[in-house]
Amino acid sequence: MYFDPDVLALFAEHILVCHDEADAVVGKALSIPIHLPDGTALPDDGWDGAIRRGTRARLVGTPTNFVSALEISVVPGWQGRGLSALLLAALRDNAQRLGFDELIAPLRPNGRSDLDESFAAYVQRIRSDGLPVDAWLRVHVRAGGLIDAIAPRSMVVPGTLDEWRQWTGLPFDRSGPVHVPGGLVPVICDMDRGTAVYTEPNVWVRHRTTPTLDT
């Protein structure tokens, strides 16, 4: 797993790694401290916005009041063993250790496959046990996370048609939506301008770092 040296230098205390018995990295969890005005809704620009806000706050010295998760990943041989849930708990505990009351996550519910169903409808789908249908969203809810809101433009990826052809191996030869494997929404192709844009929605999930006492 590659770690950008600049990211390590700026946010080392918010980067967690998990090693196996041979000291190989088998999982990582990345987060970033950000500032949001008190009482405001979680922003529409999700993942992209968290990176921008966190980097700006660190560079100019703005006090931060939230930690946003950015990525939790597990190497293929270790998937399905509950390591992602352990990394999520570690991110939450680390946020508490650093003095934050809340960990927020612009979550990518990657179990979605039927793009004809709206993103919001998929996020709201639940199983008979009351837990979300999406497995990654289910991990967060089991860990005490609360689904907050949709971030409609959490990750925006623009590119030329040639770039998209290189990235995906697809022809991108007509204007309109293009379904790319692994995408949560279609890529919108514009032949006249020679560009295509992927605008991915995510769902904000909030995790308290300390228990809330009932009164």
C-alpha positions as CSV (number, residue, x, y, z in Angstrom):
1,M,0.0,0.0,0.0
2,Y,1.4,3.4,-1.0
3,F,1.4,6.4,1.3
4,D,2.0,9.9,-0.1
5,P,4.9,11.4,1.9
6,D,3.2,14.8,2.0
7,V,0.1,13.3,3.5
8,L,2.1,11.5,6.1
9,A,3.9,14.7,7.0
10,L,0.7,16.7,7.4
11,F,-1.7,14.2,8.9
12,A,0.4,11.4,10.4
13,E,-1.6,11.3,13.6
14,H,-4.8,10.6,11.6
15,I,-3.3,7.7,9.6
16,L,-3.6,4.2,11.0
17,V,-2.2,0.9,9.6
18,C,-2.7,-2.7,10.6
19,H,0.1,-5.2,10.3
20,D,0.0,-9.0,10.2
21,E,2.4,-11.2,12.2
22,A,5.0,-10.8,9.5
23,D,4.8,-7.0,9.8
24,A,3.2,-6.6,6.4
25,V,0.5,-3.9,6.1
26,V,-2.8,-5.6,5.6
27,G,-5.2,-2.6,6.2
28,K,-5.2,1.1,6.5
29,A,-7.5,3.8,7.7
30,L,-7.2,7.4,6.7
31,S,-8.9,10.5,8.2
32,I,-8.5,14.2,8.2
33,P,-9.5,16.9,10.7
34,I,-11.7,19.6,9.3
35,H,-13.6,22.7,10.4
36,L,-17.4,23.1,10.0
37,P,-19.3,26.1,11.4
38,D,-21.4,25.1,14.4
39,G,-25.0,24.1,13.6
40,T,-24.4,23.7,9.9
41,A,-25.5,20.6,7.9
42,L,-22.8,18.3,6.7
43,P,-21.7,19.6,3.3
44,D,-22.8,18.4,-0.2
45,D,-19.2,18.0,-1.4
46,G,-18.5,15.1,1.0
47,W,-15.1,13.4,0.3
48,D,-13.7,16.0,-2.0
49,G,-14.7,18.8,0.4
50,A,-13.2,17.0,3.4
51,I,-9.8,16.9,1.7
52,R,-10.0,20.6,0.7
53,R,-11.2,21.8,4.1
54,G,-8.7,19.6,6.0
55,T,-5.7,20.6,3.9
56,R,-6.6,24.3,4.0
57,A,-7.2,24.2,7.8
58,R,-3.8,22.5,8.4
59,L,-1.9,24.9,6.1
60,V,-3.4,28.2,7.5
61,G,-3.8,27.0,11.1
62,T,-7.6,27.0,11.3
63,P,-8.9,25.2,14.5
64,T,-10.8,22.0,13.5
65,N,-13.8,20.5,15.2
66,F,-14.6,17.3,13.3
67,V,-12.6,14.3,12.0
68,S,-13.7,13.0,8.6
69,A,-12.9,9.5,7.6
70,L,-11.5,9.3,4.1
71,E,-10.7,5.6,3.4
72,I,-10.7,2.3,5.1
73,S,-9.1,-0.5,2.9
74,V,-8.1,-4.1,3.5
75,V,-5.8,-6.1,1.2
76,P,-7.7,-8.9,-0.6
77,G,-6.4,-11.8,1.4
78,W,-7.7,-10.3,4.6
79,Q,-11.1,-9.2,3.5
80,G,-14.1,-10.9,5.1
81,R,-12.4,-11.2,8.5
82,G,-13.9,-8.2,10.2
83,L,-10.8,-6.1,9.8
84,S,-12.7,-3.2,8.3
85,A,-14.9,-2.9,11.5
86,L,-11.8,-3.0,13.6
87,L,-10.2,-0.2,11.6
88,L,-13.4,1.9,11.8
89,A,-13.4,1.5,15.6
90,A,-9.7,2.5,15.6
91,L,-10.5,5.6,13.7
92,R,-13.2,6.6,16.1
93,D,-11.0,5.9,19.1
94,N,-8.2,7.8,17.6
95,A,-10.5,10.8,17.0
96,Q,-11.4,10.7,20.7
97,R,-7.8,10.4,21.7
98,L,-7.1,13.6,19.8
99,G,-9.9,15.5,21.5
100,F,-12.7,15.3,18.9
101,D,-16.3,14.5,19.8
102,E,-17.4,13.2,16.5
103,L,-16.1,11.2,13.6
104,I,-18.0,11.7,10.3
105,A,-17.7,9.6,7.2
106,P,-18.7,10.3,3.6
107,L,-19.5,6.7,3.0
108,R,-19.4,5.0,-0.4
109,P,-22.1,2.2,-0.3
110,N,-20.3,0.1,-2.9
111,G,-22.9,-2.7,-2.8
112,R,-25.2,-0.8,-5.1
113,S,-25.5,-2.4,-8.5
114,D,-28.9,-1.4,-9.9
115,L,-28.3,2.1,-11.2
116,D,-32.0,2.4,-12.2
117,E,-32.8,2.6,-8.5
118,S,-32.2,6.1,-7.0
119,F,-29.2,6.4,-4.7
120,A,-31.3,7.7,-1.8
121,A,-33.7,4.8,-2.2
122,Y,-30.8,2.3,-2.0
123,V,-29.4,3.9,1.1
124,Q,-32.7,3.6,2.8
125,R,-33.2,-0.1,2.0
126,I,-33.1,-2.3,5.1
127,R,-33.1,-6.0,5.8
128,S,-35.6,-7.9,7.9
129,D,-33.4,-7.4,11.0
130,G,-33.6,-3.6,10.6
131,L,-30.0,-3.1,9.3
132,P,-29.1,-1.6,6.0
133,V,-29.0,-3.8,2.9
134,D,-25.6,-2.4,1.9
135,A,-22.8,-4.3,3.7
136,W,-20.5,-1.3,4.3
137,L,-23.3,0.8,5.5
138,R,-24.2,-2.0,7.8
139,V,-20.7,-2.1,9.3
140,H,-21.1,1.6,10.3
141,V,-24.6,1.2,11.7
142,R,-23.5,-1.8,13.8
143,A,-20.7,0.3,15.1
144,G,-23.2,2.9,16.3
145,G,-23.1,5.2,13.3
146,L,-26.1,7.3,12.4
147,I,-27.1,8.0,8.8
148,D,-27.3,11.7,8.4
149,A,-27.7,12.9,4.8
150,I,-26.7,12.4,1.2
151,A,-23.6,14.2,-0.1
152,P,-24.8,14.5,-3.8
153,R,-21.4,15.6,-5.2
154,S,-19.0,13.8,-2.8
155,M,-16.5,12.8,-5.5
156,V,-16.2,14.6,-8.9
157,V,-13.9,13.1,-11.5
158,P,-13.7,15.1,-14.8
159,G,-11.7,14.0,-17.8
160,T,-11.3,14.1,-21.5
161,L,-12.9,11.3,-23.5
162,D,-9.5,9.9,-24.3
163,E,-8.7,9.8,-20.5
164,W,-11.9,8.0,-19.8
165,R,-11.3,5.5,-22.6
166,Q,-7.8,4.9,-21.1
167,W,-9.2,4.6,-17.5
168,T,-12.1,2.2,-18.3
169,G,-11.4,0.6,-21.7
170,L,-14.9,1.7,-22.8
171,P,-15.4,3.5,-26.2
172,F,-17.2,6.7,-24.9
173,D,-18.5,7.2,-28.4
174,R,-21.9,8.8,-27.7
175,S,-23.3,11.6,-25.5
176,G,-25.2,10.6,-22.5
177,P,-24.8,8.3,-19.5
178,V,-22.1,5.6,-19.6
179,H,-22.3,2.8,-17.0
180,V,-18.8,2.1,-15.8
181,P,-18.2,-1.1,-13.7
182,G,-17.9,-0.2,-10.1
183,G,-19.5,3.2,-10.4
184,L,-22.3,4.2,-8.2
185,V,-23.8,6.4,-10.9
186,P,-23.2,6.7,-14.6
187,V,-20.5,8.9,-16.1
188,I,-22.0,11.7,-18.2
189,C,-20.3,11.8,-21.7
190,D,-20.4,15.0,-23.8
191,M,-19.2,14.3,-27.3
192,D,-19.5,17.9,-28.4
193,R,-17.1,19.1,-25.7
194,G,-14.9,16.0,-25.7
195,T,-15.3,15.5,-22.0
196,A,-17.0,13.2,-19.5
197,V,-17.7,13.8,-15.8
198,Y,-18.4,11.3,-12.9
199,T,-20.2,12.9,-10.0
200,E,-20.6,10.4,-7.2
201,P,-23.0,10.8,-4.3
202,N,-22.0,9.4,-0.9
203,V,-23.9,9.2,2.4
204,W,-22.8,11.0,5.5
205,V,-22.6,8.8,8.6
206,R,-21.9,10.3,12.1
207,H,-20.1,8.5,14.9
208,R,-19.9,9.9,18.4
209,T,-16.5,9.3,19.9
210,T,-17.9,9.2,23.5
211,P,-21.2,7.6,24.6
212,T,-24.2,9.8,24.9
213,L,-25.8,9.6,28.4
214,D,-29.6,9.5,28.5
215,T,-31.2,12.1,30.8
